[in-house]
């Protein structure tokens, strides 16, 4: 991994990330979470689609939520919500999360 270029990275307060994961997991029928990072607005977005509604949570750059946010290019990934929920448990034990 050391030879791989880092395109986007950030450090976010774990409490805000945990709250966002919790909100996304409460949407009935939601199965996946989309993570978007961009050098332009929205800089960092988490979103999901449920049976009857969708949810988007934007984290603004310059907000106190981030210690660091460097995005060189648009990146969007999708993860199973069940995996995000498992990762969310660890956020209770941390102050900041690097991604």
N, C-alpha and C positions, 0 to 999 in steps of 0.2 A: 504494500500500500504506500510505502514511502516514495516510490517513484511515480505514483499517480498524481496528476495535477488536481488541486482543490479548486472547484469552480465556485461553489457557494458554501458559506459557513456562517454560523451565528451562535451566540450565547444568550439564552433567554432565562428569565426568572422561572423556576420550576412551578411555583404556585399558579402563575397565569396559564402556563401550558397545561397543568393538571386540571384547572377549571375548564379550559377549552375542551379537553378530551372528555371530561365529564358531561359537558353540554352536548357534545356530538353523540355520545353514546346513549343519551336519553331520547333520541329521535326514533320513533317506532319504524322498524323495517330497515334501518340503516345497516349496511353490510360492509361498506368500504369508506375510507377517509382519503381524501385527496389533499396532498401537501404541495403548495405552490410557493416557490421562491423566485423573486424577480428583481432586477435592478431598477424597475419602475413600479409605480403604484399598481396593485397592492404588493408590497414588498414581501410579506409573508402571510399566507392564507391557509386555513384549514377548512375543509368543506366536506359535506356528506349529503346524500339524497336518501330520504326515507320513502315510505309508501305514499304518504299524503303531503309531505313538505320537504323542504331542503333547508340546510343551515350553512352559512358561511361566516367564519370568524377571521377578521383581518387584524393583524398586529402592525400598527404603523411604525415606520422607521423613525428614530428620534424619540420614541416613547420610552419611558423609564423601564418598560418590560425588557428591553434588550441592553445587554452590556456591550455586545458587538453584533453587527449584521453586515456582512460583505457578500453581495450578490453580483457576480460578473455576467451571468446569463440566465435566461428563463429556464426553470427546471420544475417539472411537475411529475409527481409520483403518486401512486395509489397503493394503499395498504389495507389489509383486512382489519375491520374495526376490532375484532377480538384480539388481534396482536397489539393494537394501540392501547386497548384496555389493560392488557398485561403490563405493558411498558409504563402506563400511567401509575401503576401501584408503586413503582420505584421512585416516582417524583415526590412522594411524601417524605422521602428521606434525604432529599437534596435541596440545595438553595438555588443552584443554577444548572442548566442543561446545555451541553454543547451538541450541535448538530451540523 
